[in-house]
Amino acid sequence: MTPSRAAIERLAGEYVLGTLRGPARRRFARLLDEDPHVRAEVDAWNRRLAPLERAATPVPPPTRVLARLNATLDGDSKPVKQAPPWRALAAGLAFLCFVLAGVLALRDRPDAPVAIAVLHPSAGAAGWVVQADGHGALRVEALAPGDAGDGRVYELWLRRAGSDGVRSLGLVSATPGEIVRLQADDAVVGAELLITREPAGGAPNGKPTGAPIFRATLQPV
């Protein structure tokens, strides 16, 4: 029996994360070969989770973990030599599982996030996760951006798709786990979010004083 659309969406998320195992994973893999809708859901989850993958720092798994992983793989799978970053790092996998569970649980709520962005520098760990609910409300959670230094603060900016200009959305916290809520009706899928270091109190004259340090594009959930 073919699973319902809701079940396919949930299973696709688990398949992409790697938490769908054993016979269930093999059955879903067969559906993936046969059903275009299943392939579309898997592609959608890959796009959703791509920004979050950058939040995990690549580290080699311990030898004993790699040995156990190879021992439990399906018989037709090849031994793993190097796991993807978010699978090699337990904390990164836990973070992705948490986000997936949250998205699935909140999907039908009026304030459910419809877009997400993980702001990161050109190299290094992610600094903030931003969720947009489709009604202009933004939830900006600090991960581990580090202190702005020299008495400066971090300021969040938005650039609409196809536009060269940016506008300030407000100051954001650098304290890991702290959440700032902002309002931005034009924070829609495709809009770019940027963070700069600014003087205490924010950028003067409503313009950035330096180049963006962290950036990301809002992706559909």
WOZI-V928484 format. One record per residue. N is the residue number from 1. RES is the residue in three letters. OMEGA is omega as a letter, one per 20 degrees, with the letter a starting at -180 (none if undefined). NEAR is the number of other C-alpha atoms within 10 Angstrom. Layout:
BEGIN
n:res:omega:near
N:RES:OMEGA:NEAR
N:RES:OMEGA:NEAR
END
This chain:
BEGIN
n:res:omega:near
1:MET:r:3
2:THR:r:9
3:PRO:r:11
4:SER:r:9
5:ARG:r:12
6:ALA:r:10
7:ALA:r:11
8:ILE:r:19
9:GLU:r:20
10:ARG:a:17
11:LEU:r:21
12:ALA:r:26
13:GLY:r:25
14:GLU:r:19
15:TYR:a:19
16:VAL:r:16
17:LEU:a:18
18:GLY:a:13
19:THR:r:13
20:LEU:a:16
21:ARG:r:15
22:GLY:a:11
23:PRO:a:10
24:ALA:r:11
25:ARG:r:18
26:ARG:r:13
27:ARG:a:11
28:PHE:r:20
29:ALA:r:15
30:ARG:r:11
31:LEU:a:17
32:LEU:r:17
33:ASP:a:10
34:GLU:a:11
35:ASP:r:11
36:PRO:r:11
37:HIS:r:14
38:VAL:r:21
39:ARG:r:17
40:ALA:r:14
41:GLU:r:20
42:VAL:r:22
43:ASP:a:14
44:ALA:r:17
45:TRP:r:22
46:ASN:r:17
47:ARG:a:14
48:ARG:a:20
49:LEU:a:21
50:ALA:r:13
51:PRO:a:20
52:LEU:r:22
53:GLU:a:21
54:ARG:r:19
55:ALA:a:23
56:ALA:r:22
57:THR:a:15
58:PRO:r:17
59:VAL:r:15
60:PRO:r:14
61:PRO:r:17
62:PRO:a:9
63:THR:a:9
64:ARG:r:8
65:VAL:r:11
66:LEU:r:17
67:ALA:r:14
68:ARG:r:10
69:LEU:r:13
70:ASN:a:15
71:ALA:a:12
72:THR:r:11
73:LEU:r:14
74:ASP:a:14
75:GLY:a:9
76:ASP:r:6
77:SER:r:9
78:LYS:r:9
79:PRO:a:14
80:VAL:r:13
81:LYS:r:11
82:GLN:a:12
83:ALA:r:15
84:PRO:a:14
85:PRO:a:19
86:TRP:r:22
87:ARG:r:21
88:ALA:a:20
89:LEU:a:17
90:ALA:a:14
91:ALA:r:13
92:GLY:r:20
93:LEU:r:20
94:ALA:r:13
95:PHE:r:16
96:LEU:r:20
97:CYS:r:17
98:PHE:a:11
99:VAL:r:14
100:LEU:r:19
101:ALA:a:15
102:GLY:r:13
103:VAL:a:15
104:LEU:a:15
105:ALA:a:11
106:LEU:a:12
107:ARG:a:14
108:ASP:r:10
109:ARG:r:9
110:PRO:a:10
111:ASP:a:13
112:ALA:r:19
113:PRO:r:23
114:VAL:r:18
115:ALA:a:22
116:ILE:r:26
117:ALA:r:27
118:VAL:a:27
119:LEU:a:29
120:HIS:r:23
121:PRO:r:16
122:SER:r:10
123:ALA:r:8
124:GLY:a:12
125:ALA:r:17
126:ALA:a:25
127:GLY:a:22
128:TRP:r:29
129:VAL:a:20
130:VAL:r:21
131:GLN:r:23
132:ALA:a:28
133:ASP:r:20
134:GLY:r:19
135:HIS:r:17
136:GLY:a:13
137:ALA:r:18
138:LEU:r:23
139:ARG:a:18
140:VAL:a:23
141:GLU:r:22
142:ALA:r:22
143:LEU:r:21
144:ALA:a:14
145:PRO:a:20
146:GLY:a:11
147:ASP:a:14
148:ALA:r:15
149:GLY:r:10
150:ASP:r:10
151:GLY:a:11
152:ARG:a:16
153:VAL:r:21
154:TYR:r:25
155:GLU:a:22
156:LEU:a:23
157:TRP:r:22
158:LEU:r:21
159:ARG:r:19
160:ARG:a:18
161:ALA:r:14
162:GLY:a:9
163:SER:r:9
164:ASP:a:7
165:GLY:r:11
166:VAL:r:17
167:ARG:a:15
168:SER:r:19
169:LEU:r:18
170:GLY:r:18
171:LEU:r:21
172:VAL:a:20
173:SER:r:20
174:ALA:a:20
175:THR:a:14
176:PRO:r:14
177:GLY:a:13
178:GLU:a:13
179:ILE:r:19
180:VAL:r:15
181:ARG:a:13
182:LEU:r:16
183:GLN:r:14
184:ALA:a:15
185:ASP:a:12
186:ASP:r:15
187:ALA:a:25
188:VAL:r:22
189:VAL:r:19
190:GLY:r:16
191:ALA:a:19
192:GLU:r:22
193:LEU:a:25
194:LEU:r:23
195:ILE:r:29
196:THR:r:22
197:ARG:a:25
198:GLU:r:22
199:PRO:r:15
200:ALA:a:13
201:GLY:r:13
202:GLY:a:21
203:ALA:r:21
204:PRO:r:11
205:ASN:r:7
206:GLY:r:11
207:LYS:r:14
208:PRO:r:20
209:THR:r:14
210:GLY:a:11
211:ALA:r:10
212:PRO:r:16
213:ILE:r:15
214:PHE:r:22
215:ARG:r:23
216:ALA:r:22
217:THR:r:23
218:LEU:a:24
219:GLN:r:22
220:PRO:r:17
221:VAL:none:22
END
